[in-house]
Amino acid sequence: MIISNIFPCVACLSVLVGSVAMAQDCTDQQLLVQRVVPFLKGRIEFSLNPALTKRFMVDAENGNVKISAGETKNLAPALGYYLRHGCGSHWSWNGNRMEMKLPLSKFHAEIQAPWAWRYAYNYCTLSYTCAFWGTREWEQEIDRMALNGMTHMLVQAGLEKVWQLTLRELGYPEDRIRAFIPNPASAAWWNMGNLEGLGGPLSQGEIDREGELGRFIVQRMVSLGIQPVLQGFVGLLPHDFDKYYKGTDARYFPQGKWVSGFQRPTVIDPTTKDYTRIAEVWYRNLERVYGLKAKAFGGDLFHEGGNSKGVDLASVAGAVQNSMQKASPGSVWVLQHWGSNPSPTLLSGLDDDKAVVVSLANRLETATDGSTIRSFCGKSWVWCELSNFGGKHALYGSLKALAHLGDLQKSPEKERLLGVGTISEGLETNPIFYDLLFDRFWTDRQKNMSDEELKLWIAAYVQRRYGAASEDASQAWNILERSVYTPVSGQTDCLESILCARPGRHVDRASSWASGRPYYQPKEVQEAALLMLKAGESNSALWGQETFRYDVVDVVRQFLADIARPLLAAAMDAWEKKDEAAFNQYAGDFLGLIAATDELCGTHPMWRLGRACEMARAKGKTPEEKKGMEIACKRLYTTWSGKIDALNDYAHRQLQGLLKDYYLTRWNIFFTAHRDALAGKLPEQDVMSTVARQLNEFEPAWAANDTPYSSKPEGDTKSVAYDIMNRFMPVAASVSSWNQIGRQWKLDPQTGVLEFNVSDSIQELGTYAATFVWRNGNNALSISKVCLFEGDKPVSGDVHAGYTGVKNEANTYIIRIDKLRTNLDVYKLKAEVEGVGGGDSSGVLLFRKIK
């Protein structure tokens, strides 16, 4: 099947989606071989063959390999295909296994590329995962992505220099320029128009080095046939720009504040002459910094609650696109589809053939259901998975969604579908999920894998990743596939570990917008962990593979995280019953989970905070620069913003050092205050205010501590994992709610209010049902009113008398959503309740969409 026949309506994109100009030789691909499989140097021959339109061919025989393709962009993917399927190799963000037996076996493949675009990166990815990468890390990343077949990749590094040159030329003061430019850890939200200057100012040396790094990234991408997507000028400017720039017809659209009061950049009206002048300066400096004229530009208008009131969106969008065409004729504007952006009105102002929408698919249980795909008003689009927010650690992703990518062909927009890709906010997690995604790049676009085919793929994945077939490891991953890797409706992110949550008596998540609902049976994770250890018993050579050790850490770590919820509930139940012995036992076990997770993570370098800190410090040259970068790194993982607000713990990580020194300290503060209350040292009503005061002092200050963190592993993964399973399986079995599913509640008679974060469940308009179910305690629960709040604003409610106990009466409340939130305020469900005859009542809330 020829790609140009699939997309007759996007003929004007044919040059763009083909490749960067064809190379005259294949030197860059030979250098790639030397970097990733140096023992194959001299054995692989590359050639360009125009007859292989949209295809590549691999022939291996007598120890030599011939790779040919019609375009430069398909040479590196052809090598990757051969290494994966011809040699059984594996590479990922979470360990590689590239050794292979020589001489090479005979192999032949001729592959038609089913997708014209294979796209990588959300802006957030470039801060949550890549903020502190240098040339070494970026060289490895570009090699990895080239082997996987990426055709287009978003670039952010270097924009610090572009902004400085542009604003300086426009007369904006030097001190204000420095105040505007943030640390790379915050650059994503700067470039999306959410904030200014967070984590800055950067030194001149840091700005210059980011410019050099950006140029390196772009040129290396181009050398391997990848099209860099550079930042277009969509009108974003410092919020006080109008005080210093006196143009002829400048008009501005102030954007107000983003989450927690961050000052947004303003937007200059793109239909004005002053916008045109500034855009010319921007694109000239963009080319100067990166060394090329871009053919693809990123940039979004009015992102996450931006102010577009009174704006002629169609005219504004058309003007932005015209400036791109003037700067680089034939280029394309790449827009992110997130929430209600880009609006149909904005899209209506764009030339269809010069715009591509990257669609962020975060509801993985229906992500490939063609009936749910939005129309983009005749614009071409790219489907991209969004399975991780903030780079947090947890087993998550839907393997079935990837297996069923063929369902995308059910969409009425299928003729405009250019390709697929990855746009998770954070990478370096869940290697099995991404390996299947990248493998699917090369299967028929209409193909759905059956359950049996997926099972066979998992067995092959285990052999490639670990270097040997293992029935036990395959069984472990099959169990995980049908449990934790099968998200349910509304599960748009992983089930977060409450070990990383700001302590509270009934916390169910670590970050404000995540899911707090268990959707799988934790015992299945325990079973998978035991099978992984059994696989290591059957074949001790597995322990020599970094990939196997990484996965053992990951699965056992998930087992520990799952125990935390019922343990906290048990500890709080004991505290309320004044059972000091039981409280101390459960609290000690809970704290032991954190210490054990820290010890386990410490055995592998990729699970250590020291790895991130060392990269951050390497970004700086002077002691001041090194310290500033390390603070930015630790702040990103903890408070995020540097203050106490809704963004806290959004990008939490389960890393050695961070667990022991940050999360363990927080929970120690919490349990100590409760223990003091039991001992009569602290009034019961003062417990949580005491905890809050100490946390408010500890959290913002922690990022600046001078504790050194190393990436060097300590301890033996095998022995630590065995010890953990032996210690904590009895603990898990002793907790009655080990497998309880639902949003837990426990009545606090003093407040008479139950509150739940339901943001993860409200993703679309419709009618929702909130059902209260009593599970434990001596008293039933009566409910009088249930109200849904968007932040502090009530938006829907249901008032009637309800009851849940041994019997249930009218215990379901109806919530109607007629308009979705346009910002990041949390959806909170609050119920006014009281115990019947006493306050000993607990249970679960079932919250679901009914129509």
C-alpha positions, -999 to 999 in steps of 0.1 A, spaced: 0 0 0 14 34 -10 11 61 15 3 88 -10 -28 68 -20 -40 68 15 -39 106 19 -51 121 -14 -62 152 5 -28 160 19 -8 162 -13 7 195 -3 23 178 27 42 152 6 75 171 6 72 178 43 64 143 54 90 127 31 122 135 48 149 161 52 169 163 20 183 130 9 219 124 20 246 118 -7 261 91 15 253 71 46 281 82 68 257 92 96 241 58 96 275 41 98 283 63 128 251 52 144 262 16 140 295 24 157 277 40 186 250 14 193 264 -19 180 302 -12 175 309 -50 171 289 -48 138 312 -21 124 320 -31 88 293 -57 86 264 -34 77 260 -16 43 234 12 38 221 25 5 194 47 -8 171 32 -34 144 56 -48 125 26 -60 117 16 -24 91 44 -20 80 45 17 98 12 23 129 -3 36 146 -37 29 170 -57 51 190 -87 39 215 -105 62 235 -134 49 270 -148 55 276 -124 84 269 -93 65 238 -70 64 225 -49 35 200 -22 44 183 0 17 155 24 18 138 50 -4 144 78 20 170 87 46 145 88 74 139 50 70 175 39 71 179 41 109 145 25 115 155 -3 92 186 -10 113 163 -9 144 139 -34 128 168 -57 121 183 -54 155 149 -61 172 135 -88 149 166 -102 133 190 -102 163 166 -102 192 181 -71 207 163 -47 231 168 -10 239 148 13 261 149 42 285 151 15 312 181 -6 302 194 -22 270 204 -56 259 223 -52 227 246 -82 227 240 -108 200 255 -140 187 280 -140 158 280 -149 131 247 -133 122 219 -155 111 201 -152 77 173 -126 77 152 -109 51 125 -83 55 108 -58 32 86 -34 52 61 -8 40 60 21 65 23 24 73 26 59 89 40 90 73 45 106 107 59 90 138 59 118 164 77 123 198 73 146 227 49 167 247 64 201 258 62 186 293 83 156 283 112 180 277 111 193 312 99 163 332 123 139 315 149 158 295 155 191 314 190 182 326 202 161 297 235 171 281 250 161 247 257 125 259 221 119 270 207 135 239 230 115 216 217 83 232 181 95 230 183 105 193 199 72 185 172 54 204 144 73 187 160 70 153 161 32 157 125 32 168 115 51 136 106 86 148 101 111 119 93 142 139 105 153 173 97 185 193 128 205 203 129 229 233 165 232 244 180 264 229 149 286 231 165 304 260 190 318 235 164 326 209 143 345 234 173 365 246 184 375 211 149 384 201 139 404 232 173 422 232 168 432 195 134 446 204 148 467 232 135 448 262 158 454 292 185 428 299 175 424 336 139 417 325 150 392 298 169 373 326 138 374 348 116 361 319 137 330 311 131 300 335 152 270 344 150 241 319 129 223 345 101 248 340 107 257 304 78 235 291 52 257 308 70 289 297 68 278 261 32 268 264 24 303 278 16 293 314 44 310 334 75 331 333 110 328 349 104 300 374 137 287 387 157 315 371 175 336 364 200 316 344 236 328 339 248 339 305 269 308 304 238 286 309 218 304 283 247 301 258 252 264 265 214 257 261 217 273 226 247 251 218 228 220 230 198 229 209 219 232 178 235 199 185 201 182 190 187 196 158 217 188 136 219 153 150 182 147 143 186 160 107 216 138 101 195 107 108 164 118 88 143 132 117 124 164 112 129 187 142 98 206 153 109 241 164 90 267 183 69 290 162 61 325 173 24 324 183 25 359 199 37 350 234 57 379 250 67 389 286 36 402 305 51 437 308 64 439 273 42 468 264 60 490 289 92 488 270 82 482 234 65 511 216 52 499 183 28 513 158 -4 492 162 5 467 189 -25 452 208 -22 427 236 -44 400 250 -34 397 287 -35 361 298 -39 366 335 -27 338 359 -22 301 356 -25 275 384 -16 288 418 -11 324 407 17 320 381 19 351 359 13 341 323 31 358 293 8 381 273 -1 376 237 3 402 211 -24 403 185 -11 384 154 -32 405 131 -11 436 138 19 450 119 39 449 152 33 411 155 46 407 119 78 427 128 84 407 160 78 374 142 104 382 116 129 389 144 119 356 161 123 334 130 156 350 120 170 343 155 155 308 155 175 300 123 206 317 138 205 295 169 196 262 154 214 266 121 186 256 98 153 269 84 126 248 101 99 229 82 77 222 112 68 246 140 52 240 173 33 264 195 -2 266 210 -25 296 216 -45 300 249 -33 268 265 -50 255 296 -74 283 304 -57 311 284 -79 342 278 -93 343 243 -123 365 252 -131 389 224 -104 374 201 -111 367 165 -95 332 167 -98 324 130 -80 356 119 -54 353 147 -46 317 138 -44 325 101 -19 354 109 3 331 129 3 305 101 11 332 75 41 343 96 54 307 96 50 305 58 68 337 53 97 325 74 97 290 59 75 284 28 59 251 28 63 246 66 36 231 88 22 243 121 20 214 146 -7 221 172 -14 201 204 -49 189 209 -55 191 247 -89 198 263 -108 221 241 -78 233 223 -74 240 194 -110 251 190 -129 245 158 -130 283 153 -92 286 155 -87 256 131 -111 272 106 -86 300 101 -58 276 90 -48 263 56 -56 226 58 -24 215 41 -1 235 64 -14 223 98 -12 191 117 -29 184 150 -11 161 175 -39 145 195 -31 136 231 -49 103 239 -50 100 277 -81 77 282 -64 45 273 -94 22 278 -110 40 248 -80 56 232 -82 38 199 -120 37 197 -126 54 164 -160 67 176 -144 89 202 -119 106 179 -126 143 175 -129 160 141 -102 186 135 -121 205 108 -103 189 78 -68 191 93 -44 161 93 -37 146 127 -15 123 146 -26 99 173 -3 100 203 -5 80 236 -4 100 268 0 74 295 22 93 320 17 127 337 47 142 354 71 113 349 58 95 381 67 59 388 40 32 387 31 3 365 6 17 340 -4 17 304 -28 -2 282 -12 -29 261 -46 -38 246 -50 -2 234 -18 -5 215 -27 -40 203 -60 -25 189 -45 4 170 -63 -9 140 -95 5 156 -83 40 146 -95 31 112 -131 31 125 -128 69 129 -146 91 103 -113 110 104 -92 81 93 -84 96 59 -67 125 76 -47 103 101 -10 109 93 6 88 120 10 78 156 35 86 184 43 91 220 35 123 239 36 112 275 46 140 299 73 118 313 92 89 298 117 65 314 90 43 328 70 11 317 94 -2 290 69 -29 279 43 -3 270 66 17 248 83 -13 232 49 -25 220 41 10 207 73 12 187 68 -23 174 34 -13 162 49 14 140 57 -13 115 25 -34 114 -4 -28 91 -24 2 102 -56 -18 101 -42 -47 121 -56 -56 156 -37 -81 176 -57 -109 191 -53 -119 228 -32 -149 217 -10 -127 195 -4 -103 223 5 -132 246 30 -144 220 44 -109 216 49 -107 254 69 -140 253 91 -126 225 95 -93 244 107 -112 275 133 -131 254 146 -99 238 146 -78 270 162 -105 292 182 -125 267 164 -158 274 130 -173 271 113 -175 305 79 -191 311 77 -176 346 86 -141 335 61 -143 306 34 -155 329 42 -125 352 38 -100 324 6 -117 312 -8 -113 347 2 -77 348 -13 -71 313 -47 -82 323 -46 -63 357 -26 -32 362 -20 -27 324 -57 -28 317 -70 6 329 -107 11 334 -130 39 324 -117 73 337 -83 58 346 -63 85 328 -31 80 348 -14 55 370 -27 47 405 -3 68 425 15 56 455 3 73 487 38 67 501 46 98 480 15 117 491 14 146 514 3 129 546 -33 128 555 -57 104 573 -75 94 542 -53 103 512 -58 83 481 -34 100 456 -2 120 456 -11 148 431 -42 169 427 -55 157 393 -46 120 394 -67 89 400 -72 77 436 -92 46 427 -77 11 428 -88 -6 395 -69 -39 398 -64 -66 424 -31 -59 442 -26 -96 448 -20 -100 411 10 -77 414 22 -98 443 18 -129 422 37 -113 393 66 -103 417 69 -138 429 70 -152 394 98 -127 385 118 -140 414 110 -176 404 123 -168 369 156 -157 384 158 -189 404 152 -210 372 179 -190 353 204 -172 375 219 -155 344 189 -132 343 202 -114 373 232 -103 352 209 -83 329 202 -47 339 169 -50 322 157 -79 344 170 -62 376 152 -30 366 119 -48 362 122 -68 394 127 -34 412 96 -20 394 73 -49 401 83 -54 438 82 -16 443 46 -17 430 37 -45 454 50 -23 483 31 7 470 -2 -12 469 1 -23 506 2 14 517 -35 22 512 -50 -5 535 -21 0 560 -29 36 564 -66 29 568 -58 3 595 -35 27 613 -62 54 613 -88 30 625 -66 20 654 -58 56 662 -95 65 664 -101 35 686 -72 46 709 -55 13 703 -20 24 708 -4 -10 702 -22 -15 669 -15 20 658 22 17 664 23 -16 646 5 -3 615 23 30 615 56 12 618 47 -11 589 37 19 568 71 36 574 88 3 568 73 3 533 90 36 525 124 24 539 121 -9 521 113 8 488 143 32 493 166 2 499 152 -17 469 155 13 445 190 19 458 202 -14 442 198 0 406 213 32 392 181 42 373 161 41 405 184 66 424 179 103 429 216 106 426 214 99 389 191 129 383 211 152 407 244 143 389 229 152 355 215 184 369 248 195 385 266 186 352 244 213 335 263 239 355 299 249 353 303 272 384 294 261 419 264 285 418 252 271 385 255 235 398 236 243 430 209 261 411 203 232 387 202 207 415 177 227 434 155 230 403 157 192 399 147 184 435 120 211 435 104 197 403 100 162 420 86 177 453 68 210 456 71 216 418 65 254 423 86 260 454 55 268 474 26 250 490 -1 247 464 -21 224 441 10 215 421 28 199 450 39 163 442 26 164 407 59 150 394 67 128 424 92 100 419 100 68 438 138 71 439 163 61 465 172 91 485 140 110 478 120 82 495 142 81 526 149 118 530 117 134 518 87 111 519 98 91 550 104 124 569 69 137 560 51 105 571 72 104 603 60 139 611 24 127 605 26 96 626 46 112 654 19 139 659 -8 112 661 13 91 685 18 122 707 -20 127 708 -24 91 719 1 97 747 -16 129 758 12 152 747 -9 169 720 -46 178 719 -64 157 694 -79 187 676 -44 201 671 -29 171 654 -34 180 617 -26 217 622 7 206 639 14 183 609 6 210 584 28 236 601 58 212 601 53 201 565 50 237 554 84 244 569 100 212 557 88 209 521 99 241 504 133 241 522 142 205 513 153 211 477 182 233 489 196 207 513 233 198 508 229 161 512 250 144 485 232 118 463 250 93 443 240 72 412 262 43 423 240 13 433 242 -2 467 232 -37 477 220 -67 457 187 -65 439 181 -102 442 186 -105 480 168 -72 488 138 -82 467 136 -117 483 138 -101 518 111 -76 510 87 -102 497 93 -124 528 88 -95 552 58 -78 536 36 -106 522 24 -114 558 18 -77 563 -4 -75 532 -23 -106 542 -31 -92 576 -49 -61 563 -85 -68 556 -90 -42 529 -60 -55 508 -82 -60 478 -109 -34 484 -118 -13 453 -134 21 455 -128 55 470 -126 49 507 -143 72 532 -144 73 570 -167 95 589 -153 124 609 -181 133 633 -165 167 640 -168 179 604 -198 160 591 -184 163 556 -169 137 533 -147 151 505 -134 133 474 -112 144 445 -131 131 414 -111 150 387 -99 117 372 -135 106 366 -149 137 349 -135 138 314 -166 145 294 -201 161 297 -229 140 310 -246 126 340 -227 110 369 -238 89 398 -222 90 433 -231 60 454 -222 57 491 -217 22 504 -212 14 541 -186 -14 547 -174 -12 583 -182 3 617 -210 2 643 -230 30 627 -247 35 594 -244 68 575 -271 93 566 -265 117 537 -284 149 532 -266 167 504 -240 161 478 -224 189 458 -197 190 431 -172 219 432 -149 231 405 -122 245 428 -142 265 453 -172 271 429 -202 248 432 -213 235 398 -238 207 404 -256 191 433 -283 167 446 -303 172 478 -322 144 493 -321 121 523 -300 90 518 -289 61 540 -262 34 538 -256 6 563 -266 -30 564 -294 -18 541 -292 10 515 -319 36 508 -316 64 482 -278 63 486 -271 73 450 -268 110 441 -269 125 406 -244 150 393 -248 167 359 -219 182 340 -231 206 314 -198 225 309 -163 211 315 -137 231 334 -114 253 313 -86 255 338 -68 231 362 -91 235 392 -98 203 409 -133 187 409 -142 180 445 -173 161 456 -185 171 490 -212 152 510 -230 165 541 -233 134 563 -237 122 599 -235 88 616 -267 71 628 -263 67 665 -226 73 665 -196 82 644 -180 48 637 -188 44 600 -166 38 569 -171 26 534 -165 34 498 -178 59 472 -186 46 438 -185 75 413 -192 68 376 -206 82 344 -241 68 337 -250 87 305 
